[in-house]
Every structure is written in structure tokens, then in C-alpha cells.
Amino acid sequence: MKILEVNVNKIDDLVNIEMSSGYHENPSKSEITKLFLNFFNSSRPNAYVIYMNEKAIGYFAFRIIRNNCELDYIAVSKDYQGKGYGKKLIDKLLNLCKKLEIDKIKLSVRSSNNIAINLYKLYGFVIIRNEGNKTYMVKELK
């Protein structure tokens, strides 16, 4: 298992993970591809993929904005969920943010995704607000 930084050239890995994560009811490959193209065209995009025997099984993508980390996306393929890979991704994110001397990590998650919310809480993220079907969370690093 290895976690590697990737760029837009690995967009197919990100799209395939996102489509196989179970997050989307009827995923459209073109819509998800467009989502990632927009992400990589944003300011200071960063993406990391976890590979198991050369197979991409999970990823996270974030941007640095005013010394804060905005975690835009994180997902693990359905077949690999519940096996600790999400924790490995969050551990990698936290280590990167500490090296970059980031002040805090911000994220939003679907309010019905209790598994993810509880995982984030284990890592010290706190809910700052609920809005519509989104829960906004933050973890202070300094």
C-alpha cells in the first residue's frame, strides 16, 4: 500500500474511486470528470491516491486557502470501506497539514453520513454548523 501525490494526469483514478464509492446514487462519469477538472483548475489543488497493488482504492483532494486546508473530497472504493483506508488517508492529510504549518482543516460532509462524521470526530473535528443537508466541521491545528 502506498499513498502518492497525483495531478490531473491521474484524473481517471480519482473518477473511478468516486464512482465506486457508493456516495452517488447514479454516478455520471462525465459529471464527475468535470468536477475534478474544475478542482484541478482551482487555486492550489492537491490530491493524493492510496494504491493497493497498483490499484487506486481511495483518495483525498484539498486546497490551501489563507493558511487553511479546505478538504474538498475524500472517498474510498466500496470494496475497501471499513478496512482502515479512510483513517490512513486522514492520517496522511494531517501529516501534510502539519508539515505545511496549516492553522486548521475545514470540510463539509453530507449530514446523513454518520460514519464519516463519527470518523472525523475521532480525529478531533468539531461540527461548526448544519446547513441544509451539509454538516460543516473544522479541526484546529494550532
DSSP file (Angstrom, degrees, kcal/mol; ACC not computed):
  #  RESIDUE AA STRUCTURE BP1 BP2  ACC     N-H-->O    O-->H-N    N-H-->O    O-->H-N    TCO  KAPPA ALPHA  PHI   PSI    X-CA   Y-CA   Z-CA
    1    1 A M              0   0    0      0, 0.0     2,-0.3     0, 0.0    51,-0.2   0.000 360.0 360.0 360.0 135.7    0.0    0.0    0.0
    2    2 A K  E     -A   51   0A   0     49,-2.1    49,-3.5     2,-0.0     2,-0.5  -0.996 360.0-143.9-145.8 149.2    1.3    3.5   -0.8
    3    3 A I  E     -A   50   0A   0     -2,-0.3     2,-0.4    47,-0.2    47,-0.2  -0.966  28.0-177.1-114.4 119.8   -0.2    7.0   -0.9
    4    4 A L  E     -A   49   0A   0     45,-2.7    45,-2.7    -2,-0.5     2,-0.3  -0.905  29.7-116.0-122.7 144.5    1.0    9.1   -3.7
    5    5 A E  E     -A   48   0A   0     -2,-0.4     2,-0.3    43,-0.2    43,-0.3  -0.575  40.8-171.7 -71.6 138.3    0.5   12.7   -4.7
    6    6 A V  E     -A   47   0A   0     41,-2.8    41,-0.6    -2,-0.3     2,-0.2  -0.867  12.4-157.0-129.7 163.4   -1.2   12.9   -8.1
    7    7 A N    >   -     0   0    0     -2,-0.3     3,-2.5    39,-0.1    39,-0.0  -0.588  52.0 -67.3-125.7-168.3   -2.1   15.6  -10.6
    8    8 A V  G >  S+     0   0    0      1,-0.3     3,-1.7    -2,-0.2     4,-0.2   0.724 122.3  73.4 -58.4 -22.5   -4.7   15.9  -13.4
    9    9 A N  G 3  S+     0   0    0      1,-0.3     3,-0.3     2,-0.1    -1,-0.3   0.722  97.6  49.3 -64.2 -19.4   -2.9   13.2  -15.4
   10   10 A K  G X> S+     0   0    0     -3,-2.5     4,-1.5     1,-0.2     3,-0.9   0.057  72.6 121.6-104.9  23.4   -4.4   10.7  -12.9
   11   11 A I  H <>  +     0   0    0     -3,-1.7     4,-2.8     1,-0.3     5,-0.2   0.831  67.7  61.6 -58.4 -32.9   -7.9   12.0  -13.1
   12   12 A D  H 3> S+     0   0    0     -3,-0.3     4,-2.6     1,-0.2    -1,-0.3   0.875 101.5  52.6 -62.5 -36.5   -9.2    8.6  -14.2
   13   13 A D  H <> S+     0   0    0     -3,-0.9     4,-2.1     2,-0.2    -1,-0.2   0.932 111.7  45.8 -62.2 -44.9   -8.1    7.1  -10.9
   14   14 A L  H  X S+     0   0    0     -4,-1.5     4,-2.6     2,-0.2    -2,-0.2   0.927 113.6  48.7 -64.0 -45.2  -10.0    9.8   -9.0
   15   15 A V  H  X S+     0   0    0     -4,-2.8     4,-2.7     1,-0.2     5,-0.2   0.922 111.2  50.0 -61.5 -45.6  -13.1    9.4  -11.1
   16   16 A N  H  X S+     0   0    0     -4,-2.6     4,-1.5     2,-0.2    -1,-0.2   0.891 112.2  47.2 -63.6 -39.7  -13.1    5.6  -10.8
   17   17 A I  H  X S+     0   0    0     -4,-2.1     4,-0.5     2,-0.2     3,-0.3   0.953 113.2  48.4 -64.4 -48.6  -12.8    5.8   -7.0
   18   18 A E  H >< S+     0   0    0     -4,-2.6     3,-0.9     1,-0.2     5,-0.4   0.901 112.4  48.7 -59.4 -42.1  -15.5    8.4   -6.7
   19   19 A M  H 3< S+     0   0    0     -4,-2.7     3,-0.4     1,-0.2    -1,-0.2   0.800 115.4  44.1 -69.2 -28.0  -17.9    6.3   -9.0
   20   20 A S  H 3< S+     0   0    0     -4,-1.5    58,-2.8    -3,-0.3    59,-0.2   0.356  90.9  87.1 -97.7   6.4  -17.2    3.1   -7.0
   21   21 A S  S << S-     0   0    0     -3,-0.9    -1,-0.2    -4,-0.5    -2,-0.1   0.696  92.3-125.9 -80.6 -18.5  -17.5    4.7   -3.5
   22   22 A G  S    S+     0   0    0     -3,-0.4    -3,-0.1    -4,-0.3    -2,-0.1   0.463  80.7 113.3  87.0  -0.4  -21.3    4.4   -3.2
   23   23 A Y        +     0   0    0     -5,-0.4     2,-0.4     2,-0.0    -4,-0.1   0.879  65.9  60.9 -72.8 -38.4  -21.7    8.1   -2.5
   24   24 A H  S    S-     0   0    0     -6,-0.4    -2,-0.1     1,-0.1    -1,-0.0  -0.746  70.4-149.6 -96.7 136.4  -23.5    8.9   -5.7
   25   25 A E  S    S+     0   0    0     -2,-0.4    -1,-0.1     1,-0.3    -2,-0.0   0.958  95.1   5.9 -68.2 -51.8  -26.9    7.2   -6.5
   26   26 A N  S    S-     0   0    0      2,-0.0    -1,-0.3     0, 0.0    -7,-0.0  -0.694  87.8-155.2-131.1  78.5  -26.5    7.2  -10.3
   27   27 A P        -     0   0    0      0, 0.0     2,-0.6     0, 0.0     3,-0.1  -0.285   2.7-151.5 -65.0 136.4  -22.9    8.5  -11.0
   28   28 A S     >  -     0   0    0      1,-0.1     4,-2.5    -2,-0.0     5,-0.3  -0.935   5.3-151.3-105.7 119.9  -22.3   10.1  -14.3
   29   29 A K  H  > S+     0   0    0     -2,-0.6     4,-2.4     1,-0.2     5,-0.2   0.884  97.1  50.9 -58.7 -39.7  -18.7    9.6  -15.4
   30   30 A S  H  > S+     0   0    0      2,-0.2     4,-2.2     1,-0.2    -1,-0.2   0.897 111.0  47.8 -67.6 -38.9  -18.7   12.9  -17.4
   31   31 A E  H  > S+     0   0    0      2,-0.2     4,-2.1     1,-0.2    -2,-0.2   0.912 114.2  46.1 -67.1 -42.2  -20.1   14.9  -14.5
   32   32 A I  H  X S+     0   0    0     -4,-2.5     4,-2.0     2,-0.2    -2,-0.2   0.892 111.8  51.7 -69.1 -38.5  -17.6   13.5  -12.0
   33   33 A T  H  X S+     0   0    0     -4,-2.4     4,-2.5    -5,-0.3    -2,-0.2   0.925 109.8  49.8 -60.9 -43.9  -14.8   14.1  -14.5
   34   34 A K  H  X S+     0   0    0     -4,-2.2     4,-2.5     1,-0.2    -2,-0.2   0.890 106.8  56.2 -61.2 -40.4  -15.9   17.7  -14.9
   35   35 A L  H  X S+     0   0    0     -4,-2.1     4,-1.8     1,-0.2    -1,-0.2   0.920 111.5  42.4 -56.7 -46.5  -16.0   18.1  -11.1
   36   36 A F  H  X S+     0   0    0     -4,-2.0     4,-2.8     2,-0.2    -2,-0.2   0.850 110.3  55.5 -74.1 -34.2  -12.3   17.0  -10.9
   37   37 A L  H  X S+     0   0    0     -4,-2.5     4,-1.1     2,-0.2    -2,-0.2   0.924 109.8  47.7 -61.3 -42.5  -11.3   19.1  -13.9
   38   38 A N  H  < S+     0   0    0     -4,-2.5     4,-0.3     2,-0.2     3,-0.2   0.902 110.8  52.3 -62.9 -40.6  -12.7   22.1  -12.1
   39   39 A F  H >< S+     0   0    0     -4,-1.8     3,-1.7     1,-0.2    -2,-0.2   0.947 109.0  48.0 -60.5 -49.0  -10.9   21.1   -9.0
   40   40 A F  H 3< S+     0   0    0     -4,-2.8    -1,-0.2     1,-0.3    -2,-0.2   0.699 109.2  55.0 -69.3 -17.4   -7.5   20.9  -10.7
   41   41 A N  T 3< S+     0   0    0     -4,-1.1    -1,-0.3    -3,-0.2    -2,-0.2   0.455  94.0  93.8 -89.9  -1.7   -8.2   24.3  -12.4
   42   42 A S  S <  S-     0   0    0     -3,-1.7     2,-0.4    -4,-0.3    -3,-0.0  -0.219  93.5 -72.4 -81.6 177.6   -8.7   25.9   -8.9
   43   43 A S  S    S-     0   0    0      1,-0.2    21,-0.2    -2,-0.0    -1,-0.1  -0.588 105.9 -12.4 -77.6 126.7   -6.1   27.6   -6.8
   44   44 A R  S    S-     0   0    0     -2,-0.4    20,-0.8     1,-0.2    -1,-0.2   0.900  80.2-171.4  53.8  55.2   -3.5   25.4   -5.2
   45   45 A P  E     - B   0  63A   0      0, 0.0     2,-0.4     0, 0.0    18,-0.2  -0.537   5.8-175.1 -77.3 143.2   -5.1   22.0   -5.7
   46   46 A N  E     + B   0  62A   0     16,-2.2    16,-2.6    -2,-0.2     2,-0.4  -0.999   3.2 178.5-136.2 135.0   -3.6   18.9   -4.0
   47   47 A A  E     -AB   6  61A   0    -41,-0.6   -41,-2.8    -2,-0.4     2,-0.4  -1.000   7.0-171.4-141.3 141.8   -4.7   15.3   -4.5
   48   48 A Y  E     -AB   5  60A   0     12,-2.5    12,-2.0    -2,-0.4     2,-0.4  -0.990   6.5-159.7-132.8 139.7   -3.4   12.0   -3.1
   49   49 A V  E     -AB   4  59A   0    -45,-2.7   -45,-2.7    -2,-0.4     2,-0.6  -0.951  13.0-139.0-121.8 139.0   -4.4    8.5   -4.0
   50   50 A I  E     -AB   3  58A   0      8,-2.8     7,-2.8    -2,-0.4     8,-1.0  -0.866  23.3-161.7 -96.4 126.2   -3.9    5.3   -2.0
   51   51 A Y  E     -AB   2  56A   0    -49,-3.5   -49,-2.1    -2,-0.6     2,-0.5  -0.898  12.7-167.6-112.3 135.8   -2.8    2.4   -4.2
   52   52 A M  E >  S- B   0  55A   0      3,-2.8     3,-1.8    -2,-0.4    -2,-0.0  -0.964  84.0 -22.4-120.5 110.3   -3.1   -1.3   -3.3
   53   53 A N  T 3  S-     0   0    0     -2,-0.5    -1,-0.1     1,-0.3     3,-0.1   0.930 128.3 -50.9  51.8  48.9   -1.0   -3.4   -5.7
   54   54 A E  T 3  S+     0   0    0      1,-0.2     2,-0.5   -52,-0.0    -1,-0.3   0.377 114.6 120.4  72.8  -2.8   -1.2   -0.6   -8.3
   55   55 A K  E <   -B   52   0A   0     -3,-1.8    -3,-2.8     2,-0.0     2,-0.5  -0.821  65.4-129.4 -95.4 127.7   -5.0   -0.4   -7.9
   56   56 A A  E     +B   51   0A   0     -2,-0.5    -5,-0.2    -5,-0.2     3,-0.1  -0.633  38.7 161.1 -75.0 121.7   -6.4    3.0   -6.9
   57   57 A I  E     +     0   0A   0     -7,-2.8    20,-3.1    -2,-0.5     2,-0.3   0.540  57.7   5.7-121.7 -11.2   -8.7    2.4   -3.9
   58   58 A G  E     +BC  50  76A   0     -8,-1.0    -8,-2.8    18,-0.3    -1,-0.3  -0.985  57.1 178.2-165.1 163.3   -9.1    5.8   -2.2
   59   59 A Y  E     -BC  49  75A   0     16,-2.5    16,-2.2    -2,-0.3     2,-0.3  -0.986  14.0-153.7-159.9 164.5   -8.2    9.4   -2.4
   60   60 A F  E     -BC  48  74A   0    -12,-2.0   -12,-2.5    -2,-0.3     2,-0.4  -0.980  10.0-165.1-142.3 152.8   -8.4   12.9   -0.9
   61   61 A A  E     +BC  47  73A   0     12,-2.8    12,-2.0    -2,-0.3    11,-1.6  -1.000  15.4 163.7-139.1 134.4   -8.2   16.3   -2.5
   62   62 A F  E     -BC  46  71A   0    -16,-2.6   -16,-2.2    -2,-0.4     2,-0.3  -0.938  24.0-142.1-146.3 165.6   -7.8   19.6   -0.8
   63   63 A R  E     -BC  45  70A   0      7,-1.8     7,-3.2    -2,-0.3     2,-0.6  -0.951  19.0-129.2-127.9 151.2   -6.8   23.2   -1.4
   64   64 A I  E     + C   0  69A   0    -20,-0.8     2,-0.4    -2,-0.3     5,-0.2  -0.906  30.7 175.4-100.4 120.9   -4.8   25.6    0.8
   65   65 A I  E >   - C   0  68A   0      3,-3.0     3,-1.6    -2,-0.6    -2,-0.0  -0.974  68.5 -24.3-130.7 116.7   -6.7   28.9    1.3
   66   66 A R  T 3  S-     0   0    0     -2,-0.4    -1,-0.1     1,-0.3     3,-0.1   0.902 126.3 -49.5  48.2  50.7   -5.2   31.6    3.6
   67   67 A N  T 3  S+     0   0    0      1,-0.2    36,-2.8    35,-0.1    37,-0.6   0.655 119.0 111.8  63.8  18.9   -3.2   29.0    5.6
   68   68 A N  E <   -Cd  65 104A   0     -3,-1.6    -3,-3.0    34,-0.2     2,-0.6  -0.920  65.8-130.4-116.4 148.2   -6.3   26.8    6.0
   69   69 A C  E     -Cd  64 105A   0     35,-2.9    37,-3.3    -2,-0.4     2,-0.7  -0.869  14.6-160.6 -96.6 124.9   -6.8   23.4    4.4
   70   70 A E  E     -Cd  63 106A   0     -7,-3.2    -7,-1.8    -2,-0.6     2,-1.0  -0.908   9.7-151.2-104.4 104.6  -10.2   23.0    2.6
   71   71 A L  E     +Cd  62 107A   0     35,-2.9    37,-0.5    -2,-0.7    -9,-0.2  -0.664  22.3 172.9 -78.1 105.1  -10.8   19.3    2.3
   72   72 A D  E     +     0   0A   0    -11,-1.6     2,-0.3    -2,-1.0   -10,-0.2   0.884  58.7   8.7 -82.6 -41.1  -12.9   19.2   -0.8
   73   73 A Y  E     +C   61   0A   0    -12,-2.0   -12,-2.8     2,-0.0     2,-0.3  -0.997  52.7 166.0-145.9 144.6  -13.1   15.4   -1.5
   74   74 A I  E     +C   60   0A   0     -2,-0.3     2,-0.3   -14,-0.3   -14,-0.2  -0.916  16.8 154.7-154.9 134.6  -12.3   12.1    0.2
   75   75 A A  E     -C   59   0A   0    -16,-2.2   -16,-2.5    -2,-0.3     2,-0.4  -0.993  26.5-154.4-159.2 153.6  -13.5    8.7   -0.8
   76   76 A V  E     -C   58   0A   0     -2,-0.3   -18,-0.3   -18,-0.2     5,-0.1  -0.996  39.7-101.3-129.1 136.4  -12.7    5.0   -0.6
   77   77 A S    >>  -     0   0    0    -20,-3.1     3,-2.3    -2,-0.4     4,-0.6  -0.274  35.8-115.2 -55.4 141.4  -14.0    2.4   -3.1
   78   78 A K  G >4 S+     0   0    0    -58,-2.8     3,-1.2     1,-0.3    -1,-0.1   0.834 113.6  58.7 -50.6 -41.8  -16.9    0.5   -1.7
   79   79 A D  G 34 S+     0   0    0      1,-0.2    -1,-0.3   -59,-0.2    -2,-0.1   0.685 111.9  41.8 -64.4 -17.0  -15.0   -2.8   -1.7
   80   80 A Y  G X4>S+     0   0    0     -3,-2.3     3,-1.0   -23,-0.2     5,-0.5   0.369  86.5 117.9-112.6   1.9  -12.3   -1.3    0.6
   81   81 A Q  T <<5S+     0   0    0     -3,-1.2    -4,-0.0    -4,-0.6    -3,-0.0  -0.385  71.5  28.0 -70.6 149.3  -14.5    0.6    3.0
   82   82 A G  T 3 5S+     0   0    0     -2,-0.1    -1,-0.2     1,-0.0    -4,-0.0   0.613  94.7  98.6  78.7  12.9  -14.4   -0.3    6.7
   83   83 A K  T < 5S-     0   0    0     -3,-1.0    -2,-0.1     0, 0.0    -1,-0.0   0.211 102.9 -95.5-118.2  13.4  -10.9   -1.6    6.4
   84   84 A G  T  >5S+     0   0    0      3,-0.0     4,-1.8    -4,-0.0     5,-0.1   0.444  91.2 117.5  92.8  -0.4   -9.0    1.4    7.8
   85   85 A Y  H  ><S+     0   0    0     -5,-0.5     4,-2.1     1,-0.2     5,-0.1   0.857  74.0  55.5 -72.3 -33.1   -8.1    3.1    4.5
   86   86 A G  H  > S+     0   0    0      2,-0.2     4,-2.3     1,-0.2    -1,-0.2   0.902 108.0  50.1 -61.7 -40.2  -10.1    6.2    5.3
   87   87 A K  H  > S+     0   0    0      2,-0.2     4,-2.9     1,-0.2    -2,-0.2   0.897 107.9  53.0 -64.4 -40.4   -8.1    6.5    8.5
   88   88 A K  H  X S+     0   0    0     -4,-1.8     4,-2.1     1,-0.2    -1,-0.2   0.896 109.5  49.3 -62.6 -38.8   -4.8    6.2    6.5
   89   89 A L  H  X S+     0   0    0     -4,-2.1     4,-2.4     2,-0.2    -2,-0.2   0.919 112.2  46.9 -65.8 -43.5   -6.0    9.0    4.2
   90   90 A I  H  X S+     0   0    0     -4,-2.3     4,-2.8     2,-0.2    -2,-0.2   0.905 110.2  53.5 -66.4 -40.1   -6.8   11.2    7.1
   91   91 A D  H  X S+     0   0    0     -4,-2.9     4,-2.3     1,-0.2    -1,-0.2   0.927 110.2  47.9 -57.5 -44.5   -3.5   10.4    8.8
   92   92 A K  H  X S+     0   0    0     -4,-2.1     4,-2.5     2,-0.2    -2,-0.2   0.919 111.3  50.5 -63.3 -43.9   -1.7   11.4    5.6
   93   93 A L  H  X S+     0   0    0     -4,-2.4     4,-2.5     1,-0.2    -2,-0.2   0.929 110.6  49.0 -59.1 -46.7   -3.7   14.7    5.4
   94   94 A L  H  X S+     0   0    0     -4,-2.8     4,-2.2     1,-0.2    -1,-0.2   0.908 111.3  49.7 -61.6 -42.7   -2.9   15.6    9.0
   95   95 A N  H  X S+     0   0    0     -4,-2.3     4,-2.2    -5,-0.2    -1,-0.2   0.912 111.5  48.8 -63.3 -42.6    0.8   14.9    8.5
   96   96 A L  H  X S+     0   0    0     -4,-2.5     4,-2.1     1,-0.2    -2,-0.2   0.923 111.1  50.0 -61.8 -44.4    0.8   17.1    5.3
   97   97 A C  H  <>S+     0   0    0     -4,-2.5     5,-2.7     1,-0.2     4,-0.3   0.868 109.7  50.7 -65.3 -36.7   -1.0   19.9    7.0
   98   98 A K  H ><5S+     0   0    0     -4,-2.2     3,-1.1     3,-0.2    -1,-0.2   0.922 110.4  49.1 -66.2 -42.8    1.4   19.9   10.0
   99   99 A K  H 3<5S+     0   0    0     -4,-2.2    -2,-0.2     1,-0.3    -1,-0.2   0.865 112.6  48.1 -62.7 -35.6    4.4   20.0    7.6
  100  100 A L  T 3<5S-     0   0    0     -4,-2.1    -1,-0.3    -5,-0.2    -2,-0.2   0.440 111.6-124.3 -84.0   0.1    2.8   22.9    5.8
  101  101 A E  T < 5 -     0   0    0     -3,-1.1    -3,-0.2    -4,-0.3     2,-0.2   0.896  43.6-179.6  55.9  44.8    2.1   24.6    9.1
  102  102 A I      < -     0   0    0     -5,-2.7   -34,-0.2     1,-0.1    -1,-0.2  -0.498  26.6-145.4 -74.7 142.7   -1.6   24.9    8.4
  103  103 A D  S    S-     0   0    0    -36,-2.8    38,-3.5     1,-0.3    39,-1.1   0.896  71.2 -13.3 -77.5 -42.8   -3.8   26.5   11.0
  104  104 A K  E     -dE  68 140A   0    -37,-0.6   -35,-2.9    36,-0.3     2,-0.5  -0.992  55.3-126.5-158.0 160.8   -6.9   24.4   10.5
  105  105 A I  E     -dE  69 139A   0     34,-2.4    34,-2.2    -2,-0.3     2,-0.4  -0.952  25.0-167.7-113.4 130.0   -8.7   21.9    8.3
  106  106 A K  E     +dE  70 138A   0    -37,-3.3   -35,-2.9    -2,-0.5     2,-0.3  -0.895  13.9 159.3-116.1 147.5  -12.2   22.7    7.1
  107  107 A L  E     -dE  71 137A   0     30,-2.1    30,-2.6    -2,-0.4     2,-0.4  -0.982  27.2-142.5-155.7 163.7  -14.6   20.2    5.5
  108  108 A S  E     - E   0 136A   0    -37,-0.5     2,-0.3    -2,-0.3    28,-0.2  -0.976  18.9-176.7-129.0 150.1  -18.3   19.6    4.7
  109  109 A V  E     - E   0 135A   0     26,-2.2    26,-2.9    -2,-0.4     2,-0.1  -0.985  40.3 -89.1-143.2 148.2  -20.0   16.2    4.7
  110  110 A R  E >   - E   0 134A   0     -2,-0.3     3,-2.3    24,-0.2    24,-0.3  -0.411  38.6-130.9 -57.9 130.0  -23.5   15.0    3.9
  111  111 A S  T 3  S+     0   0    0     22,-3.1    -1,-0.2     1,-0.3    23,-0.1   0.752 106.1  56.0 -59.3 -26.0  -25.4   15.3    7.2
  112  112 A S  T 3  S+     0   0    0     21,-0.4     2,-1.8     1,-0.2    -1,-0.3   0.519  81.0  95.1 -83.9  -4.6  -26.7   11.7    6.8
  113  113 A N    <>  +     0   0    0     -3,-2.3     4,-2.3     1,-0.2     3,-0.2  -0.514  44.8 162.2 -88.6  72.2  -23.2   10.3    6.5
  114  114 A N  H  >  +     0   0    0     -2,-1.8     4,-2.6     1,-0.2     5,-0.2   0.806  68.4  60.2 -63.4 -31.6  -22.9    9.4   10.2
  115  115 A I  H  > S+     0   0    0     -3,-0.2     4,-1.9     2,-0.2    -1,-0.2   0.949 110.4  41.1 -62.1 -48.0  -19.9    7.0    9.5
  116  116 A A  H  > S+     0   0    0      2,-0.2     4,-2.8     1,-0.2     5,-0.2   0.923 114.0  52.3 -66.1 -44.0  -17.8    9.8    8.1
  117  117 A I  H  X S+     0   0    0     -4,-2.3     4,-2.3     1,-0.2    -2,-0.2   0.923 111.3  47.1 -59.1 -44.7  -19.0   12.4   10.8
  118  118 A N  H  X S+     0   0    0     -4,-2.6     4,-1.9     2,-0.2    -1,-0.2   0.874 110.9  52.1 -66.2 -36.3  -18.0    9.9   13.5
  119  119 A L  H  X S+     0   0    0     -4,-1.9     4,-1.1    -5,-0.2    -2,-0.2   0.939 110.3  48.1 -63.2 -46.6  -14.6    9.2   11.9
  120  120 A Y  H ><>S+     0   0    0     -4,-2.8     5,-2.3     1,-0.2     3,-0.6   0.898 109.1  53.9 -61.2 -39.7  -13.9   13.0   11.7
  121  121 A K  H ><5S+     0   0    0     -4,-2.3     3,-1.9     1,-0.2    -1,-0.2   0.882 101.5  59.1 -62.0 -37.9  -14.9   13.4   15.3
  122  122 A L  H 3<5S+     0   0    0     -4,-1.9    -1,-0.2     1,-0.3    -2,-0.2   0.832 105.6  50.6 -57.5 -31.8  -12.4   10.6   16.3
  123  123 A Y  T <<5S-     0   0    0     -4,-1.1    -1,-0.3    -3,-0.6    -2,-0.2   0.306 128.8 -97.1 -91.0   7.6   -9.7   12.9   14.8
  124  124 A G  T < 5S+     0   0    0     -3,-1.9    16,-0.3     1,-0.3    -3,-0.2   0.559  72.8 147.0  91.7   8.1  -10.8   15.9   16.7
  125  125 A F      < -     0   0    0     -5,-2.3     2,-0.4    -6,-0.1    -1,-0.3  -0.544  31.4-156.2 -73.4 144.1  -13.0   17.6   14.1
  126  126 A V  E     -F  138   0A   0     12,-2.7    12,-2.1    -2,-0.2     2,-0.4  -0.933  19.9-111.0-122.5 147.9  -15.9   19.5   15.6
  127  127 A I  E     +F  137   0A   0     -2,-0.4    10,-0.3    10,-0.2     3,-0.1  -0.615  30.5 177.7 -75.8 128.4  -19.2   20.5   14.0
  128  128 A I  E     -     0   0A   0      8,-3.0     2,-0.3    -2,-0.4     9,-0.2   0.701  63.7 -19.0-103.1 -26.6  -19.5   24.2   13.5
  129  129 A R  E     -F  136   0A   0      7,-1.3     7,-3.1     2,-0.0     2,-0.4  -0.954  48.4-133.4-171.3 158.2  -22.9   24.3   11.7
  130  130 A N  E     +F  135   0A   0     -2,-0.3     2,-0.4     5,-0.2     5,-0.2  -0.971  26.2 175.7-115.3 134.8  -25.5   22.3    9.9
  131  131 A E  E >   -F  134   0A   0      3,-2.8     3,-2.2    -2,-0.4     2,-0.2  -0.933  58.4 -45.5-144.7 115.1  -26.9   23.9    6.7
  132  132 A G  T 3  S-     0   0    0     -2,-0.4     0, 0.0     1,-0.3     0, 0.0  -0.450 123.5 -22.6  61.1-128.5  -29.4   22.1    4.5
  133  133 A N  T 3  S+     0   0    0     -2,-0.2   -22,-3.1    -3,-0.1   -21,-0.4   0.195 121.9  93.9 -98.0  17.0  -28.1   18.5    4.0
  134  134 A K  E <   -EF 110 131A   0     -3,-2.2    -3,-2.8   -24,-0.3     2,-0.5  -0.865  56.3-158.2-112.8 143.4  -24.5   19.5    4.8
  135  135 A T  E     -EF 109 130A   0    -26,-2.9   -26,-2.2    -2,-0.4     2,-0.4  -0.987  14.9-149.8-115.3 127.3  -22.6   19.4    8.1
  136  136 A Y  E     -EF 108 129A   0     -7,-3.1    -8,-3.0    -2,-0.5    -7,-1.3  -0.839  19.4-179.4-101.4 132.3  -19.6   21.7    8.3
  137  137 A M  E     -EF 107 127A   0    -30,-2.6   -30,-2.1    -2,-0.4     2,-0.3  -0.891   9.2-168.6-131.1 157.5  -16.7   20.6   10.5
  138  138 A V  E     -EF 106 126A   0    -12,-2.1   -12,-2.7    -2,-0.3     2,-0.4  -0.992  10.3-158.8-145.2 150.5  -13.3   22.1   11.5
  139  139 A K  E     -E  105   0A   0    -34,-2.2   -34,-2.4    -2,-0.3     2,-0.4  -0.980  18.3-142.2-130.2 119.7  -10.1   20.9   13.2
  140  140 A E  E     -E  104   0A   0     -2,-0.4   -36,-0.3   -16,-0.3   -37,-0.1  -0.641  17.4-178.5 -78.7 132.7   -7.8   23.4   14.7
  141  141 A L              0   0    0    -38,-3.5   -37,-0.2    -2,-0.4    -1,-0.1   0.588 360.0 360.0-107.0 -15.4   -4.1   22.5   14.3
  142  142 A K              0   0    0    -39,-1.1   -38,-0.1   -41,-0.0   -39,-0.1   0.357 360.0 360.0-123.1 360.0   -2.5   25.5   16.1
